[in-house]
């Protein structure tokens, strides 16, 4: 990957932090509900945000 400016790195860091927070929030929601359909939905959304995180992170390596 080409060298990134400080501003670009900061933006990437903000994106990673946002995705990490969404993963945690949807995991928490999945764990706190007893409704299986909601649990599955929240888990799926959490996994999608984890995939986003992984994708962004891989661009930094």
LINBELPE-V238534 format. One line per field, one symbol per residue. phi: phi as a letter, one per 20 degrees, with the letter a starting at -180 (. if undefined). Layout:
phi=???
This chain:
phi=.ffdffffffffffffffffffgffffffffeddffffgffffffgffffffgffffffee
